Amino acid sequence: MLDTPNNAKTSHADGKILQAVSDGVGVITFNNPDKRNAMSLEMWEGLGEALTALRDNPDVRVVILVGAGDKAFVSGADISQFEKTRHNAAASEEYSKRSEAQRALLASYPKPTIACIRGFCLGGGMQVAMLTDMRLASDNSQFGIPAAKLGIAYGYDGLKHLVSLVGPSWARLMMYTGMRIDAAEALRIGLVDRMLPDVELWDATMEIARTISGNAPLAIKAAKITIAEVLNDESKRDMDAIKKIGMACMDSDDFREGRTAFMEKRKPQFKGK
């Protein structure tokens, strides 16, 4: 089991989504280990509730998403619900509408997000991971999108992110075959950012999260906004947003604190103002 924070946990979706806060780091846990953390519709909605709560918590500067147990990050959608919620096109459309808001919330999240991945990361789990800012994986993790094996179409947003990370050829290979790849291959093709031994994964993830949490929030926000605009088509880029956040950084108390701390050879204490 990963040593995730036990303090002040809040639960959603009947305990299958957990949220906690430690040292400026918010942690959301997919807590359905008996089904390898397969996502039910209720878990999607619980994820949205947890993301919203951590977004609105001024003490949280970065959010980690992690799966409970040692078998999976998220192994995909809960297929046992398909006969009820996704048995035909109309039902699937309704399912997508109900989960779309949560995916959009994660895609546009204002704080840095990290996926801490061990074990299976499949289907909808890959979609969640690809929506985060960075993905750290244990050396025993596996990745895949088995849509072709189930006879369903993977959504546009999910495939857009897959292509942007691994390129069209690898996206075709994964989608056409439904194959699984290991962590080493995922690292090689750019699907994940770092691969670590399983026993080191959580500590390494928390170290990165705490480093981010200790840096200037406005500067990180500026980087997040600017990178997002770089990835947009040139005609759709919001250059005014980039200029606005840049000026906010230069006029901030944090910039003054950063300069002063550097001159005084001490660690800066950033407030996000």
N, C-alpha and C positions, 0 to 999 in steps of 0.2 A: 504493500500500500504506500502511496505517496504521503509524505508528512505534511498534509495541507493544514491550514490554520483551523483550530477547533474553537477559537474564541468568538463569541457573539455571532454564531451562525444563524442565518435566517433561511427558512425553507419556502419553496414554492412548488406547485404541481404535486401536492401530497408528499413532499419530501424528496422528490426526484430531481429537483434543482435546488442547490444550496448556494448561499452567498456568504462571504465572510470578508473581514478587513484586517490587515496586519501591516503596520509600518508604512502606511500610505498605499498599500497594494490591495486591490480588491480581487477576490478569488471566487469564480463561479465554477461549481462542480456539477457535472452531469452524473447524477446519483441513481443509476438504474443498473447496477452491476450484474444482477441476475439475468438481464437481457443484453449484456455487454454494452450498456448505456444507449441502447436503441432509443431513438427519439419518437415519442408519441406527440400528438397534437398538443396535449396539455403541457408537455415539457417545452415545446416551442414557445407557448404562451408564458410559461414560467421563466424561460430564458429572457424574454422581453421584460418581464417584471424586474428580474435581477439586474439586467443591464441598465434599466431606467433608474433603479435605486442607487446603483454605484455611480452612474453618470451625475446624479444630483447630489452626491455626497462630496462636499468640498475637501474632505480629508483624503479622498481617493485620487491618485494621480495616474495609475496604470491598472489594467485589469488582465488577469490570467484566466484562461478557460482550461479546465482539466477534467478528465474522466475519473470516476471512482473505481477502486479496484485496480487489478494489474492486467486486465485482459483487453481493455479498449479505451480509447478516447471517446468516440461515438461510432458505433458499428453500422450506422445508417438509420433509416426510418424503421419504426416498429411495424414490421410486416403483418403482425397479428391484427392490426387495425385496418388493413387494406380492404377487407371485405365490407367494412362499415364506412370507411372514410374515403377510399380511393378505388372503388370497384368499377368505375367507369369515368368517362371524360368529364361529365358534369360534377361528379363527386370530387374528382381530382382537382378540378378548378376551384371548388369551394375550399378544399384543403389548402391549396396554394395561397388563396386569398387570406386565409386565417394565419398562415405562417409567414406571409410576405412582409408584414409590418416588422416582425422580429428580425428577419434577414436584412431589411433596409436599415433598421436601427443599428445593427452591428456593422453594416457596410459604411455607414456615415458617422460612426462613433467618434465623439470629439476627443476622447482620451486614448492613449496607446493601448493596444490589445496584443496579447501573446497567447498562442495555442501551445500548451504543454502536452505533447502527444506520446502515449505509450500504447502498445498493442494495436488493435484494429482501428483504422480511420477510414471508413468506407462510406460511399454514397453521400447521404446528407451530412455525415460527419466531415467528409472532405469539404463540403460546401461551407460548413461552419469554420473549419480551419482556414480555408482560403480567404474568408472574409476578414480574418485578423491581420494585424500589421506584420507579424512575424510568427514563424512556426519552428519550434524546437522539438526534436523527436528522439526517443530512445532508440537504441540500435536493434530492438526487437519489434519495432512497429511495422505495420503493413498498411498499404494504401491501395485504394481501388474504387471504381464506380461501376457496380454490377448492373447498371440499367438495362443493358442488352440481354442479360440473363433473366431479367424479370419482365421484359416486354414493355418497359416504360421509357418515356423521353425525359432526359435530364434537362433541366431548365436553362434558359438563355443566360441568366446571370451567372449560374454555376459554371457553365462552359466558357463564358467570357473570362472569368477569373482563371480557369484552368489554362486556357490558351495563353493568357497574359503571363502566366508563370512558367509553363513548360513548352510553349510553342504549339503550332497547329499539328505537326506530325506526331508528337508524343500524345497530344490530346486525342487524335484519331486512333492511335494504337490502343490507348487505354479504353476509349469508349467503344470501339468496334469489337474488341476482344473481351472486355470485362475483366481483364487480367488484374492481378495484384502485383505490386512491386514492393520490395523491401526498403528499409530506411536508407541504405547506401545508394540505391538507385534513385530514390526520391531526392536525396541530397545532390546527386550528380546532375539531375535534370532541372533543379531549381524549385522543386515542389516544397522542400523544407529548407531552412536556413542553416541549421546546425544539427548534427547527429551526435548524441552523447551516450555513454554507457548507462544502462537503465538505472543503476544505483546513484548516478550523478545528476540525473535529469532534473529533479525537482530543485535541488540546491542551486544548480546552474541557472534555472529559470528564475528563481527568486533573486539571485544575485543581479541578473540583468534588470529585473523589475525594480529592485531597490535602487539600482544605479539611475534608472530613468526617473524614479520617484524623487531622487535627490537633486535632479537637475532642474533648470528653470522651466516651469510649466508653459509660459508664453513662448519661449524659444522652441520647445517641443511642438506646441500647437502650430507655430509658424512652419516648422518642417513638415508636419502632417498635412497642413493645408496646401503647401507648395508642391509636395510630391503628388498629392491627389490631382492638382491642376496640371502638372506635367503629364500625367497619364491620360488626361482628357484630350480629345481632339482639339487642335489649335483653335478652331473656330468657337469652341465652347469654353475655353479657359477664362476663368474669372481673375483677371490680372488685378482688378481693384481690391479683391479680397487678399491677394498676396501683398499688395502695397500697404493695405490697412493693418494687417497683423505685423508686418515689418516695422511700421512706424510705432505701433503699440509696444513692441519690444524695446525699441530705442528710447522711448519715453518712460519706461517702466521703472519702478523701484527695484525690481530684480536686476536690471542692468547696472544700476548704481551699486547694488549689493555685490554683484559679481566682480565689478571693478575694484571695489573696496576690499573684498575678501582676498582677491589676488594680490593686491599691494600689501596687505597685512599678513599674507601667507597663512590663511585659515580657510576652513571649509565654509562656503557660502550658505546662508539660510534663506532659501527662496520662498516667497509667499504667493507667487502667481499673480502679482499686481505690479 
